Structures are given as C-alpha cells and as structure tokens.
Amino acid sequence: MSTTFAVAASMAMAAPSAAALTPPGIDALLSVDGAVGHVGEFSPEVARLVKGAGIAAKERALASYWTPERMRSARPAEKAISATTVKELTASSRAGRPQGEPFTVPPAEPTVAPTPTPIGPAAGPATSSAATDMTISSTQPLYPIGHPVARTSGKVFFTMRAKDYVCSAGVVNATGRSLVWTAGHCVITLDANGKRHWAGNFTFVPNYQDGNAPYGYWPALIQYADSNWVFNSDWKDDVGAVLMSRNSLGQRIQDVVGGMGIAFGQPIQYTWAFGYPAGSPFNGQTLWKTNGPAYDDGASIIYMENNMTGGSSGGYWLIQFNGNTGLINGHNSFGSDAIPDRMYSPYYGLATKNFYLSVESLTV
C-alpha cells in the first residue's frame, strides 16, 4: 500500500465541470500514498443551480437539489453479495488479528459552539423508522440534535450514472479537521463492464433526521478510496474518506461537529454500529444502532450480528463506546444474501491504518 498514484494520469480522469470545487493546488492532493482521489463534481443539473461565487453558492445549490423529497427517494448504493463471494473473500489465511502495533486517535470535541440551524422541516424528536409489524434487533437511540454521535454521524447523498444514492458516514478526528469516513463503494464503484464511476453531487448532512439538515449541506472537495478497492474491488479494503470543503462561514466540519476517534491493530471486541438503513423494514429517515460482539471471518474481514439494510453502508462501528464517544474500528460494508442479519466490515489493520494516515492531515 505504499505506491503513490497520480490519479489524473492513471485513471484518465475527466476534466472537472465548471462547478467542481477546485481551489489552487488541488492537483497535489490527488497523489496520496495508498489512496486514489477524485475532485468532487456537480452534474449539469446541479451546476445550473449555482448562482454566484464561493462556497455559499455551492451550498445553496446542493440544498436546492437535495430537497427532503429527493433525499427520501435516494436509493441505497449497495446490495447484498452472494454467499459464494463471501466464502471466497474469507478463504484466505490472513485473519483479522492485530496487524502491527496498535494505533489509536482519540475523539475530538468541536472547537466552535455547535449551533444547529434547521434546514428543511422543523427539527423535532426522532420518530420510528421501521414497520411496526417487523421484529428487528436494531434500535433507534433517539439522540437529541447535537448529541456527539448524532452530530458526527450523518447521511451522504450522491449521484452516479444519473441516479441518486445514499450511504451513511461519520466525521473522524484528523489533524486536517476536514475528514468524513465512509465505505469505499460510497465514493466509487465498478460497473459490470469494468468502468469506474465516481460519486457526483456528493454532500454530507450531519445529524440528518426526517429530511432535516441541522448542520447544513457540506460539499465534497476530494473523494478518496483505498487503492486496492479502486483497482481491484477488494471488499477487505472497502474504505473511503472525503475531504470536505469549509462551510460558508469558513469553518471546517470537525470544528463544527467534532470527530470520533479511530483505532487500528486492535483485538476484535464488543462493537456499537450506527447507520441510516433505508431498505425494508427501515426507511432511512433516522439513525439506528446495533451493538454486540464482533467476530473474525478471516482475510482481514470481521462481522457482527447487525440487521441494518442498504443505506447504512459507511456508518461507523465504535469500540470503547461510553454513550457519547468511542473509537471507529469498522464500518457497515456489505451483507450476504444468505445471512441477512449479518454485517461485514474490513478489519482495521495495517492497510486501513496506512489509508487513514495518507489522508488525515489533508485540509482546506
């Protein structure tokens, strides 16, 4: 994972649209060890909504495009993979045991007083997001707006091949104070013809609830994915991170909402998983939680009993959770059609640590 990839050359990346977020020196940020980056772009439809200059104009365009109705109708980006594929993935002898010396980054508090400003429907308490006639193991934590988990978690909305999609994500503590952590397939996917598709119109909505965006719409500056995911679609490296633009007040996202810690090379342990599942019986409108032990499935993949559905991808798994903060040590990556109540994650060993270290200091 030590190769430096020059994305513009290695992927023949298309020139950014007029509405792409391209400050001076952006090209230097696209060559990062172990990660492949792509400048966030707007589709022509969103580009037409940009009225004026600066980040405030782009925020308004994203808010105009991602209406509550469009956010509710965005489809999950992922689907369950076959039991055969899971078996092939986990056949390797490289198990999810600690790899290298443990490495931990603590959680971070906001540096400015969080002042959520409701955008969309009036903010209120979380409401049930699942059909009442279904028995499910996940629960709604019903955190108030501004709770550390609620404000660092959120939904990401994006467009691929002219269709709107949704995933989950969370702000991770990084020295650049600008990083959102998610699954690799939430930023780039490979279609059946072998063509790569990067997410466009990418926006992160912290503390999303029932169409409300209390901390606003944050545009992606650069989207990153682990190089092994980009070039090989290897699920054990289904890891993504997004360098977010500052908001219209000039603030970085971690300064506004804080960031969860992250840990690598840890023993597999009890875990709390969070996300916004959108597939039945969920509807993606509120945050859900599952907790229980994680298990080694081999090949640097771990799993837990977790019945969240599509849309929860990228939602972080926390260890050492104290009810407010914890350490990201996995994320909702994929499920199997043979075991619907099981969720898998890459094991956070050396490869994921290297990916994090390659992007965590980037800032805007």
HELIX and SHEET records of a PDB file:
HELIX    1   1 VAL A    7  SER A   10  1                                   4    
HELIX    2   2 ILE A   26  LEU A   30  5                                   5    
HELIX    3   3 PRO A   44  ALA A   47  1                                   4    
HELIX    4   4 ILE A   55  TYR A   65  1                                  11    
HELIX    5   5 PRO A   68  SER A   73  1                                   6    
HELIX    6   6 ALA A   83  LEU A   89  1                                   7    
HELIX    7   7 PRO A  148  THR A  152  1                                   5    
HELIX    8   8 GLY A  184  CYS A  186  5                                   3    
HELIX    9   9 SER A  227  ASN A  232  1                                   6    
HELIX   10  10 TRP A  235  ASP A  237  5                                   3    
HELIX   11  11 ILE A  253  VAL A  257  1                                   5    
HELIX   12  12 LEU A  350  VAL A  359  1                                  10    
SHEET    1   A 7 SER A  31  VAL A  32  0                                        
SHEET    2   A 7 ALA A  35  VAL A  39 -1                                        
SHEET    3   A 7 TRP A 218  ASP A 226 -1                                        
SHEET    4   A 7 GLY A 200  PRO A 206 -1                                        
SHEET    5   A 7 SER A 153  MET A 160 -1                                        
SHEET    6   A 7 LYS A 163  VAL A 171 -1                                        
SHEET    7   A 7 ARG A  75  PRO A  76  1                                        
SHEET    1   B 5 SER A  31  VAL A  32  0                                        
SHEET    2   B 5 ALA A  35  VAL A  39 -1                                        
SHEET    3   B 5 TRP A 218  ASP A 226 -1                                        
SHEET    4   B 5 GLY A 240  MET A 244 -1                                        
SHEET    5   B 5 LEU A 179  THR A 182 -1                                        
SHEET    1   C 9 PHE A 103  VAL A 105  0                                        
SHEET    2   C 9 GLY A 261  PHE A 264 -1                                        
SHEET    3   C 9 LEU A 327  HIS A 331  1                                        
SHEET    4   C 9 TYR A 316  ILE A 319 -1                                        
SHEET    5   C 9 TYR A 270  GLY A 275 -1                                        
SHEET    6   C 9 TRP A 288  ASP A 296 -1                                        
SHEET    7   C 9 ILE A 301  GLU A 305 -1                                        
SHEET    8   C 9 ARG A 342  PRO A 346 -1                                        
SHEET    9   C 9 PHE A 334  GLY A 335 -1                                        
SHEET    1   D 2 ILE A 188  LEU A 190  0                                        
SHEET    2   D 2 ARG A 196  TRP A 198 -1                                        
END                                                                             
